[in-house]
Amino acid sequence: MSTTGHVYTERDVSDFFDQTLQTYLSFWDGDGVLHTGYFADDADDDYRAAAERTSDILAADAGIDGSSFVLDVGCGCGNFPIHLARRFGCRCGGLDLSAERIRFAREALTAENGLDIEFRQGSVTRMPYETGTFSHVVSQDALCLVPDKPRSHLEIHRVLRPGGVFAFSDFLQPKKEIGERARKHVYDRVRWNGGYSFVGYQAALEEAGFEILLARNLESHIRQTYRVLGRIARERAEATPDASARDWMLAFSESCAEIQIAIDDGEFGWGMFVTRKPGNATP
């Protein structure tokens, strides 16, 4: 794993996501869907459908069904646990650093009937769960923001049952050294210190005791995500009467263009991984 010259703490991350929730809801997605999309083809420009496809692929790869007890770490606004509980009828938990996003998730849950989900605020490096609690741990584009990544992997390993599955998508840092453009528009923008390469991530997971079952390098999908979001931002800016909101959308659109350059330069990537904790699965 390599890092940028900046050092962000968990408090920096939680403060950022607390403070930006309403901004992102007003522009990106009013339901709080904030992760990368898996697109059908190069012409696909439906962000929401692509984001839902990411969730479906991850759930399928993880083997989640009605008997699963799933924890989403870095659950944000709670969309993925709600999606899983609706589709499979499984029991779910959600954990996130951001108090505002957990508050949003709990409010969203009140509109649902009969879903067995509990949302908690907390850190993945110090999780408030007993050892061997969950059959599955999942995450979408969140673990990169954890400053102590090896500790988070050990904690995930701890709360999984023997034979349990850890399946997630996350941002990658393919190159050890990154330039000022990538630092400004990718890393500092979301308080990200730095991350693993595609191969380095797998080595770190194995070091924590996981068996690698599947690994996908999805660079083209993250590039398409930011291409589509940049276009959406420009279109919404043109129709927005509020000057400050318009300026934010235009700045975000410009940032999306810079992010695509960082991807092309090998300074930013995206991957999906499915791993297993060794041992015999328990009910």
C-alpha contacts under 8 A as a table, 3 or more apart, distances in Angstrom:
res1	aa1	res2	aa2	distance
1	M	176	K	7.94
1	M	194	G	7.56
1	M	195	G	5.58
1	M	196	Y	4.50
1	M	197	S	7.04
1	M	200	G	6.47
1	M	201	Y	7.62
2	S	173	Q	7.69
2	S	176	K	5.56
2	S	177	E	7.88
2	S	194	G	5.93
2	S	195	G	5.88
2	S	196	Y	6.49
3	T	6	H	7.81
3	T	176	K	7.47
3	T	193	N	5.51
3	T	194	G	4.00
3	T	195	G	6.32
4	T	7	V	7.66
4	T	177	E	7.64
4	T	178	I	7.30
4	T	183	R	7.26
4	T	187	Y	7.91
4	T	193	N	5.61
4	T	194	G	5.59
5	G	193	N	7.71
6	H	188	D	7.90
6	H	193	N	6.01
7	V	193	N	5.69
8	Y	12	D	5.88
8	Y	13	V	7.17
8	Y	147	P	6.98
8	Y	191	R	5.99
8	Y	192	W	6.83
8	Y	193	N	6.02
9	T	12	D	5.12
9	T	13	V	6.50
9	T	147	P	6.27
10	E	13	V	5.06
10	E	14	S	6.16
10	E	97	L	7.63
10	E	146	V	6.75
10	E	147	P	6.72
11	R	14	S	5.13
11	R	15	D	5.97
12	D	15	D	5.25
12	D	16	F	6.13
12	D	191	R	6.85
13	V	16	F	5.21
13	V	17	F	6.38
13	V	97	L	7.74
13	V	145	L	7.15
13	V	190	V	7.43
13	V	191	R	5.81
14	S	17	F	5.33
14	S	18	D	6.02
14	S	97	L	5.31
14	S	98	S	4.74
14	S	99	A	7.61
15	D	18	D	5.07
15	D	19	Q	6.05
15	D	98	S	7.19
16	F	19	Q	5.25
16	F	20	T	6.12
16	F	190	V	7.33
16	F	191	R	7.51
17	F	20	T	5.20
17	F	21	L	5.91
17	F	98	S	6.05
17	F	100	E	7.74
17	F	101	R	7.61
18	D	21	L	5.76
18	D	98	S	5.58
18	D	99	A	6.58
18	D	100	E	5.14
18	D	101	R	6.83
19	Q	22	Q	7.56
20	T	23	T	5.25
20	T	24	Y	6.23
21	L	24	Y	5.35
21	L	25	L	6.12
21	L	100	E	7.22
21	L	101	R	7.06
22	Q	25	L	4.99
22	Q	26	S	6.05
23	T	26	S	5.26
23	T	27	F	6.49
24	Y	27	F	5.26
24	Y	28	W	5.18
24	Y	29	D	6.86
24	Y	30	G	7.89
24	Y	32	G	7.70
25	L	28	W	5.72
25	L	29	D	5.17
25	L	30	G	4.49
25	L	31	D	6.91
25	L	32	G	5.88
26	S	29	D	6.83
26	S	30	G	6.06
27	F	30	G	7.32
27	F	233	A	7.46
27	F	236	R	7.93
27	F	249	M	7.60
28	W	32	G	7.87
28	W	33	V	7.82
28	W	34	L	7.25
28	W	229	L	7.81
29	D	32	G	5.44
29	D	33	V	5.77
29	D	34	L	7.13
30	G	33	V	7.64
31	D	77	C	7.84
31	D	79	N	7.79
32	G	76	G	7.75
32	G	77	C	5.45
32	G	78	G	7.97
32	G	79	N	7.13
33	V	48	R	7.96
33	V	51	A	7.56
33	V	77	C	7.30
33	V	79	N	6.49
35	H	51	A	6.47
35	H	140	Q	6.47
35	H	141	D	6.18
36	T	50	A	7.88
36	T	51	A	5.97
36	T	54	T	7.41
36	T	141	D	7.29
36	T	221	H	7.64
36	T	222	I	6.17
36	T	225	T	6.17
37	G	47	Y	6.30
37	G	48	R	7.59
37	G	49	A	7.76
37	G	50	A	4.31
37	G	51	A	4.01
37	G	52	E	7.39
37	G	53	R	7.02
37	G	54	T	5.79
37	G	221	H	6.49
37	G	222	I	6.95
37	G	225	T	5.82
38	Y	50	A	4.76
38	Y	51	A	6.22
38	Y	53	R	5.85
38	Y	54	T	5.13
38	Y	221	H	5.63
38	Y	222	I	7.93
39	F	42	D	7.41
39	F	44	D	6.07
39	F	45	D	7.80
39	F	46	D	7.94
39	F	47	Y	7.94
39	F	50	A	4.97
39	F	53	R	7.62
39	F	221	H	6.23
39	F	224	Q	7.60
40	A	44	D	5.95
40	A	50	A	7.33
41	D	44	D	5.41
42	D	224	Q	7.66
45	D	228	V	5.83
46	D	49	A	5.53
46	D	50	A	6.22
46	D	228	V	7.84
47	Y	50	A	5.04
47	Y	51	A	6.11
47	Y	225	T	6.94
47	Y	228	V	6.86
47	Y	229	L	7.52
48	R	51	A	5.11
48	R	52	E	6.28
49	A	52	E	5.13
49	A	53	R	6.14
50	A	53	R	4.93
50	A	54	T	6.38
51	A	54	T	5.17
51	A	55	S	6.68
52	E	55	S	5.13
52	E	56	D	6.31
53	R	56	D	5.00
53	R	57	I	6.07
54	T	57	I	5.27
54	T	58	L	6.14
55	S	58	L	5.22
55	S	59	A	6.12
55	S	80	F	6.86
56	D	59	A	5.16
56	D	60	A	6.12
57	I	60	A	5.13
57	I	61	D	6.05
58	L	61	D	5.14
58	L	62	A	6.07
58	L	167	A	6.77
58	L	168	F	6.87
58	L	169	S	7.90
58	L	272	M	7.92
59	A	62	A	5.12
59	A	63	G	6.24
59	A	64	I	5.63
59	A	84	L	7.72
60	A	63	G	5.18
60	A	64	I	6.50
61	D	167	A	7.61
61	D	274	V	6.99
62	A	136	H	7.61
62	A	165	V	6.43
62	A	166	F	7.45
62	A	167	A	5.78
62	A	274	V	6.55
64	I	67	S	7.87
64	I	68	S	5.90
64	I	88	F	7.71
64	I	136	H	7.61
65	D	68	S	5.56
65	D	88	F	5.47
65	D	89	G	7.71
65	D	90	C	6.55
66	G	88	F	4.85
66	G	89	G	5.14
66	G	90	C	4.47
66	G	91	R	7.87
67	S	90	C	5.90
67	S	91	R	7.78
68	S	90	C	5.45
68	S	91	R	6.45
68	S	134	F	7.91
68	S	135	S	5.85
68	S	136	H	6.93
69	F	90	C	6.28
69	F	91	R	4.86
69	F	92	C	5.60
69	F	93	G	7.89
69	F	134	F	5.27
69	F	135	S	5.27
69	F	136	H	6.29
70	V	81	P	7.77
70	V	90	C	7.54
70	V	91	R	6.35
70	V	92	C	4.64
70	V	93	G	6.18
70	V	134	F	5.90
70	V	135	S	6.20
70	V	136	H	4.71
70	V	137	V	5.64
70	V	138	V	7.15
71	L	81	P	7.80
71	L	92	C	5.69
71	L	93	G	4.56
71	L	94	G	5.66
71	L	95	L	7.51
71	L	134	F	6.66
71	L	136	H	6.35
71	L	137	V	4.74
71	L	138	V	6.15
72	D	75	C	5.26
72	D	80	F	7.45
72	D	81	P	6.59
72	D	92	C	7.63
72	D	93	G	6.20
72	D	94	G	4.80
72	D	95	L	6.30
72	D	137	V	5.90
72	D	138	V	4.81
72	D	139	S	5.32
73	V	94	G	6.11
73	V	95	L	5.00
73	V	96	D	6.31
73	V	124	V	6.56
73	V	137	V	7.19
73	V	138	V	6.41
73	V	139	S	5.31
73	V	142	A	7.65
73	V	143	L	7.81
74	G	94	G	7.44
74	G	95	L	5.73
74	G	96	D	4.52
74	G	97	L	7.07
74	G	124	V	7.74
74	G	139	S	6.29
74	G	140	Q	7.35
74	G	142	A	5.29
74	G	143	L	6.89
75	C	78	G	5.30
75	C	79	N	7.53
75	C	80	F	7.10
75	C	81	P	7.66
75	C	94	G	5.38
75	C	95	L	5.66
75	C	96	D	5.52
75	C	139	S	6.91
75	C	140	Q	7.61
75	C	142	A	7.95
76	G	79	N	7.71
76	G	95	L	7.89
76	G	96	D	5.95
76	G	98	S	7.28
76	G	101	R	5.32
76	G	102	I	6.63
76	G	105	A	7.47
77	C	101	R	4.87
77	C	102	I	6.14
77	C	103	R	8.00
77	C	104	F	5.71
77	C	105	A	4.60
78	G	81	P	5.82
78	G	82	I	6.31
78	G	94	G	6.71
78	G	101	R	7.85
78	G	102	I	7.33
78	G	104	F	7.80
78	G	105	A	4.68
78	G	106	R	7.82
78	G	108	A	7.84
78	G	119	F	7.77
79	N	82	I	5.21
79	N	83	H	5.96
79	N	105	A	7.50
80	F	83	H	4.96
80	F	84	L	6.14
81	P	84	L	5.07
81	P	85	A	6.04
81	P	92	C	5.89
81	P	93	G	6.94
81	P	94	G	6.73
81	P	117	I	7.23
82	I	85	A	5.18
82	I	86	R	6.04
82	I	109	L	7.45
82	I	115	L	7.56
82	I	117	I	7.54
83	H	86	R	5.25
83	H	87	R	6.14
84	L	87	R	5.21
84	L	88	F	5.83
84	L	89	G	7.23
84	L	90	C	6.87
84	L	92	C	7.85
85	A	88	F	5.47
85	A	89	G	4.63
85	A	90	C	5.00
85	A	91	R	6.44
85	A	92	C	6.78
85	A	115	L	6.04
85	A	116	D	7.14
85	A	117	I	7.63
86	R	89	G	5.71
86	R	90	C	8.00
86	R	115	L	7.05
89	G	115	L	7.27
90	C	116	D	7.33
91	R	115	L	7.62
91	R	116	D	5.10
91	R	117	I	6.11
92	C	116	D	6.31
92	C	117	I	4.71
92	C	118	E	6.69
93	G	117	I	5.35
93	G	118	E	4.85
93	G	119	F	5.77
93	G	120	R	7.79
94	G	117	I	7.48
94	G	118	E	6.27
94	G	119	F	4.56
94	G	120	R	6.15
95	L	102	I	7.83
95	L	119	F	5.97
95	L	120	R	4.99
95	L	121	Q	5.59
95	L	122	G	6.04
95	L	123	S	7.38
95	L	124	V	7.50
96	D	99	A	7.56
96	D	101	R	7.55
96	D	102	I	6.62
96	D	120	R	6.75
96	D	121	Q	5.09
96	D	122	G	5.59
96	D	123	S	6.61
96	D	124	V	7.80
97	L	121	Q	5.53
97	L	122	G	5.07
97	L	123	S	5.67
98	S	101	R	5.33
98	S	102	I	6.29
98	S	121	Q	6.68
99	A	102	I	5.15
99	A	103	R	6.10
99	A	121	Q	6.05
100	E	103	R	5.01
100	E	104	F	6.24
101	R	104	F	4.95
101	R	105	A	6.15
102	I	105	A	4.94
102	I	106	R	6.16
102	I	119	F	6.50
102	I	120	R	6.74
102	I	121	Q	6.29
103	R	106	R	5.22
103	R	107	E	6.27
104	F	107	E	5.16
104	F	108	A	6.16
105	A	108	A	5.05
105	A	109	L	6.18
105	A	119	F	7.18
106	R	109	L	5.03
106	R	110	T	6.59
106	R	119	F	6.61
107	E	110	T	5.32
107	E	111	A	7.31
108	A	111	A	5.67
108	A	112	E	7.32
109	L	112	E	5.28
109	L	115	L	7.88
109	L	117	I	7.99
110	T	113	N	7.65
112	E	115	L	6.58
122	G	126	R	7.45
122	G	127	M	6.68
122	G	128	P	7.52
123	S	126	R	5.39
123	S	127	M	5.91
124	V	127	M	5.24
124	V	146	V	7.94
124	V	152	S	5.47
124	V	155	E	6.83
124	V	156	I	7.49
125	T	148	D	7.34
125	T	151	R	5.61
125	T	152	S	4.57
125	T	155	E	6.04
126	R	152	S	7.97
126	R	155	E	7.04
127	M	155	E	6.93
129	Y	133	T	6.89
129	Y	159	V	6.59
130	E	133	T	5.77
130	E	159	V	6.26
131	T	158	R	5.33
131	T	159	V	4.46
131	T	160	L	6.96
131	T	161	R	7.65
132	G	158	R	6.26
132	G	159	V	4.56
132	G	160	L	4.63
132	G	161	R	4.03
132	G	162	P	7.04
133	T	159	V	5.34
133	T	160	L	5.85
133	T	161	R	6.01
134	F	137	V	6.83
134	F	159	V	6.16
134	F	160	L	4.86
134	F	161	R	5.71
134	F	164	G	7.21
135	S	160	L	5.96
135	S	161	R	5.62
135	S	163	G	7.78
135	S	164	G	4.75
135	S	165	V	6.48
136	H	160	L	6.61
136	H	164	G	5.58
136	H	165	V	4.79
136	H	166	F	5.75
136	H	167	A	7.57
137	V	156	I	7.05
137	V	160	L	7.02
137	V	164	G	7.99
137	V	165	V	6.39
137	V	166	F	4.74
137	V	167	A	6.42
138	V	166	F	5.80
138	V	167	A	4.93
138	V	168	F	5.14
139	S	142	A	6.53
139	S	143	L	7.23
139	S	167	A	6.90
139	S	168	F	4.61
139	S	169	S	6.35
139	S	170	D	7.85
140	Q	143	L	7.77
140	Q	168	F	5.65
140	Q	169	S	4.88
140	Q	170	D	6.13
141	D	144	C	6.90
141	D	168	F	7.74
141	D	169	S	5.49
141	D	170	D	4.11
141	D	171	F	5.94
142	A	145	L	5.83
142	A	146	V	7.63
142	A	170	D	6.43
143	L	146	V	5.42
143	L	149	K	7.37
143	L	170	D	6.57
144	C	147	P	7.88
144	C	149	K	7.52
144	C	170	D	6.32
144	C	171	F	6.13
144	C	172	L	7.68
144	C	192	W	6.93
144	C	194	G	7.26
144	C	195	G	5.97
145	L	190	V	7.97
145	L	191	R	7.01
145	L	192	W	5.11
145	L	193	N	7.12
145	L	194	G	7.98
146	V	149	K	5.64
146	V	152	S	7.45
146	V	192	W	7.98
147	P	193	N	6.87
148	D	151	R	5.54
148	D	152	S	6.53
149	K	152	S	5.06
149	K	153	H	6.39
150	P	153	H	5.19
150	P	154	L	6.42
150	P	204	A	7.24
150	P	208	A	7.25
151	R	154	L	5.16
151	R	155	E	6.26
152	S	155	E	5.10
152	S	156	I	6.18
153	H	156	I	5.15
153	H	157	H	6.14
153	H	205	L	6.90
153	H	208	A	6.08
154	L	157	H	5.01
154	L	158	R	6.13
154	L	208	A	5.70
155	E	158	R	4.92
155	E	159	V	6.37
156	I	159	V	5.43
156	I	160	L	6.34
156	I	166	F	7.74
157	H	160	L	5.43
157	H	208	A	7.33
157	H	209	G	7.37
157	H	210	F	7.49
157	H	277	K	6.61
158	R	161	R	7.86
160	L	163	G	7.97
160	L	164	G	5.47
160	L	165	V	7.43
160	L	166	F	7.98
160	L	277	K	7.18
161	R	164	G	5.02
161	R	277	K	7.49
161	R	281	A	6.95
161	R	282	T	6.82
162	P	277	K	5.77
162	P	278	P	5.90
162	P	279	G	4.54
162	P	280	N	5.56
162	P	281	A	5.38
162	P	282	T	6.73
163	G	276	R	6.12
163	G	277	K	5.06
163	G	278	P	5.23
163	G	279	G	4.77
163	G	280	N	5.05
163	G	281	A	4.23
163	G	282	T	7.33
164	G	276	R	5.73
164	G	277	K	5.38
164	G	278	P	7.72
164	G	281	A	6.45
165	V	274	V	7.08
165	V	275	T	5.73
165	V	276	R	4.53
165	V	277	K	6.37
166	F	274	V	5.93
166	F	275	T	5.14
166	F	276	R	6.01
166	F	277	K	7.65
167	A	272	M	7.63
167	A	273	F	5.69
167	A	274	V	4.23
167	A	275	T	6.11
168	F	272	M	5.73
168	F	273	F	5.53
168	F	274	V	6.56
169	S	270	W	7.25
169	S	271	G	5.59
169	S	272	M	4.16
169	S	273	F	6.29
170	D	270	W	5.78
170	D	271	G	5.65
170	D	272	M	6.50
171	F	195	G	7.45
171	F	268	F	7.20
171	F	269	G	5.65
171	F	270	W	4.45
171	F	271	G	6.45
172	L	195	G	5.74
172	L	196	Y	5.51
172	L	197	S	5.46
172	L	198	F	6.50
172	L	268	F	5.81
172	L	269	G	4.55
172	L	270	W	5.19
172	L	271	G	6.76
173	Q	176	K	7.11
173	Q	194	G	6.66
173	Q	195	G	5.09
173	Q	196	Y	5.31
173	Q	197	S	5.06
173	Q	198	F	7.87
173	Q	266	G	7.76
173	Q	267	E	5.74
173	Q	268	F	5.11
173	Q	269	G	6.11
174	P	196	Y	6.92
174	P	197	S	4.33
174	P	198	F	6.66
174	P	266	G	5.72
174	P	267	E	5.72
174	P	268	F	6.23
174	P	269	G	6.51
175	K	178	I	6.64
175	K	197	S	7.00
175	K	266	G	6.03
175	K	267	E	5.47
175	K	268	F	7.94
177	E	267	E	7.82
178	I	182	A	6.34
178	I	183	R	6.79
178	I	267	E	5.81
179	G	182	A	5.58
179	G	183	R	6.24
179	G	267	E	7.96
180	E	183	R	4.96
180	E	184	K	6.06
181	R	184	K	5.33
181	R	185	H	6.05
181	R	186	V	7.93
181	R	258	E	6.99
181	R	262	A	7.24
182	A	185	H	5.31
182	A	186	V	5.15
182	A	187	Y	6.60
182	A	258	E	7.56
182	A	259	I	6.80
182	A	262	A	5.50
182	A	267	E	6.64
182	A	268	F	7.67
183	R	186	V	5.68
183	R	187	Y	4.89
183	R	188	D	5.73
183	R	189	R	7.97
184	K	187	Y	6.24
184	K	188	D	5.27
184	K	189	R	6.20
185	H	188	D	6.65
185	H	189	R	5.54
185	H	255	S	5.81
185	H	258	E	6.63
185	H	259	I	6.20
186	V	189	R	5.52
186	V	190	V	7.03
186	V	192	W	7.94
186	V	259	I	6.29
186	V	262	A	7.99
186	V	268	F	7.62
187	Y	190	V	5.96
187	Y	191	R	6.07
187	Y	192	W	4.71
187	Y	193	N	6.48
187	Y	194	G	6.99
188	D	191	R	4.80
188	D	192	W	5.94
188	D	193	N	7.57
189	R	192	W	7.59
196	Y	199	V	7.75
196	Y	200	G	5.31
196	Y	201	Y	5.09
197	S	200	G	4.82
197	S	201	Y	5.88
198	F	201	Y	5.48
198	F	202	Q	6.87
198	F	217	N	6.86
198	F	271	G	6.84
199	V	202	Q	5.35
199	V	203	A	6.49
200	G	203	A	5.07
200	G	204	A	6.24
201	Y	204	A	5.12
201	Y	205	L	6.30
202	Q	205	L	5.13
202	Q	206	E	6.24
202	Q	212	I	7.06
203	A	206	E	5.14
203	A	207	E	6.14
204	A	207	E	4.98
204	A	208	A	6.42
205	L	208	A	5.13
205	L	209	G	6.61
205	L	210	F	5.55
205	L	211	E	7.70
205	L	212	I	7.71
206	E	209	G	5.07
206	E	210	F	4.84
206	E	211	E	6.12
206	E	212	I	7.18
207	E	210	F	7.32
209	G	277	K	6.85
209	G	278	P	7.70
210	F	275	T	5.91
210	F	276	R	5.45
210	F	277	K	5.09
210	F	278	P	6.89
211	E	275	T	5.32
211	E	276	R	5.04
211	E	277	K	6.42
211	E	278	P	6.93
212	I	215	A	7.43
212	I	273	F	7.60
212	I	274	V	6.35
212	I	275	T	4.50
212	I	276	R	6.61
213	L	273	F	7.70
213	L	274	V	5.42
213	L	275	T	5.08
213	L	276	R	6.91
214	L	272	M	7.97
214	L	273	F	5.62
214	L	274	V	4.98
214	L	275	T	6.88
215	A	271	G	7.20
215	A	272	M	5.73
215	A	273	F	4.49
215	A	274	V	6.48
216	R	271	G	5.51
216	R	272	M	5.06
216	R	273	F	6.44
217	N	270	W	6.40
217	N	271	G	4.62
217	N	272	M	6.70
218	L	221	H	5.54
218	L	222	I	6.79
218	L	269	G	7.31
218	L	270	W	5.30
218	L	271	G	5.18
218	L	272	M	7.27
219	E	222	I	5.46
219	E	223	R	6.39
219	E	263	I	7.43
219	E	269	G	5.17
219	E	270	W	5.34
219	E	271	G	7.26
220	S	223	R	5.18
220	S	224	Q	6.24
221	H	224	Q	5.03
221	H	225	T	6.08
221	H	270	W	7.90
222	I	225	T	4.90
222	I	226	Y	6.48
222	I	269	G	6.94
222	I	270	W	6.22
223	R	226	Y	5.46
223	R	227	R	6.25
223	R	259	I	7.97
223	R	260	Q	5.66
223	R	263	I	6.69
224	Q	227	R	4.91
224	Q	228	V	6.05
225	T	228	V	5.34
225	T	229	L	6.13
226	Y	229	L	4.93
226	Y	230	G	5.82
226	Y	256	C	5.31
226	Y	257	A	7.47
226	Y	259	I	7.26
226	Y	260	Q	6.83
227	R	230	G	5.23
227	R	231	R	6.46
227	R	256	C	6.64
227	R	257	A	7.11
227	R	260	Q	7.29
228	V	231	R	5.25
228	V	232	I	6.28
229	L	232	I	4.97
229	L	233	A	6.06
229	L	253	S	7.29
229	L	256	C	7.22
230	G	233	A	5.14
230	G	234	R	6.38
230	G	252	F	7.04
230	G	253	S	4.23
230	G	254	E	7.20
230	G	255	S	7.95
230	G	256	C	5.28
230	G	257	A	6.96
231	R	234	R	5.21
231	R	235	E	6.26
231	R	253	S	6.94
232	I	235	E	5.17
232	I	236	R	6.10
233	A	236	R	5.23
233	A	237	A	6.01
233	A	249	M	5.20
233	A	250	L	6.46
233	A	252	F	6.92
233	A	253	S	5.48
234	R	237	A	5.11
234	R	238	E	6.44
234	R	249	M	6.71
234	R	250	L	5.96
234	R	253	S	6.14
235	E	238	E	5.36
235	E	239	A	6.78
236	R	239	A	5.17
236	R	240	T	6.10
236	R	246	R	7.85
236	R	249	M	7.41
237	A	240	T	5.11
237	A	245	A	7.54
237	A	246	R	4.69
237	A	247	D	7.54
237	A	249	M	5.69
237	A	250	L	6.34
238	E	246	R	7.45
240	T	243	A	7.56
240	T	245	A	7.15
240	T	246	R	5.86
241	P	246	R	7.31
242	D	245	A	5.44
242	D	246	R	6.10
243	A	246	R	5.01
243	A	247	D	6.13
244	S	247	D	5.13
244	S	248	W	6.28
245	A	248	W	5.12
245	A	249	M	6.24
246	R	249	M	5.18
246	R	250	L	6.20
247	D	250	L	5.19
247	D	251	A	6.08
248	W	251	A	5.10
248	W	252	F	6.08
249	M	252	F	5.00
249	M	253	S	6.12
250	L	253	S	4.98
250	L	254	E	6.25
251	A	254	E	5.11
251	A	255	S	6.16
252	F	255	S	4.90
252	F	256	C	6.17
253	S	256	C	5.04
253	S	257	A	6.64
254	E	257	A	5.27
254	E	258	E	6.56
255	S	258	E	5.02
255	S	259	I	6.09
256	C	259	I	4.98
256	C	260	Q	6.36
257	A	260	Q	5.26
257	A	261	I	6.64
258	E	261	I	5.11
258	E	262	A	6.39
259	I	262	A	4.96
259	I	263	I	6.27
259	I	268	F	7.84
260	Q	263	I	5.01
260	Q	264	D	6.25
261	I	264	D	5.02
261	I	265	D	6.10
262	A	265	D	4.99
262	A	266	G	6.32
262	A	267	E	5.13
262	A	268	F	5.84
263	I	266	G	5.21
263	I	267	E	5.62
263	I	268	F	4.73
263	I	269	G	6.11
264	D	267	E	7.58
265	D	268	F	7.89
266	G	269	G	7.24
